[in-house]
Amino acid sequence: MRIVLVGPPGAGKGTQAAFLAQNLSIPHISTGDLFRANISKGTDLGKQAKSYMDAGQLVPDEVTIGMAKDRMEQPDAVNGFLLDGFPRNVSQAEALDVALKADDVKLDAVLDLEVPEDEVVKRIAGRRICRNDSAHVFHVVYKQPEAEGVCDVCGGELYQRDDDKEETVRKRLEVYHTQTEPIIDYYREQGLVVTISALGKVEEVTARAMEALGR
């Protein structure tokens, strides 16, 4: 299957992408991984992306599209892939269609993870990260530490990242609504969109997604 995964920040796309890719035996292709891989390997696209990033500028669509196209043509993606974080806007979606058509393949589904905005804010703004190890993540509602403000693992101080503050989260949601959400209508016109609720336990959402994709 060839799938695009969409949803607002805080919808759990990364978590669901990993489980779905494993269940479907297809590679999980995320924009972040594409950038890191190309930059670390020193590819031409990676060098271009790094030059924009170092200058504090957005990486142009054509560079991101080039990375994605190259990754989708790798041997492990012959039978399908799951795109996470790409396309981010309608122009990228159109470019993806052109790239797939050139290879005589097409998308099978666009999985839309639906989460109420207030839940997104609660999920992200409630996160607390350990200053000693950012892999130690807690939540004021869903995963409370034994002692308030103290990491259960190493005893480090827990803090709220600037990116997780409510005003920042709401700005990120505005960007999503303006730039990324329109691709849902774009793909809906092609009959590709499958919308599911991303509320509940991780395994419940995965089961819901697998059932919807099976249909």
Secondary structure, 3 states (H helix, E strand, C coil): CEEEEECCCCCCHHHHHHHHHHHHCCCEEEHHHHHHHHHHHCCHHHHHHHHHHHCCCCCCHHHHHHHHHHHHCCHHHCCCEEEECCCCCHHHHHHHHHHHHHCCCCCCEEEEEECCHHHHHHHHHCEEEECCCCCCEEECCCECCCCCCECCCCCCEEECCHHHCHHHHHHHHHHHHHHHCHHHHHHHCCCCEEEEECCCCHHHHHHHHHHHHHC
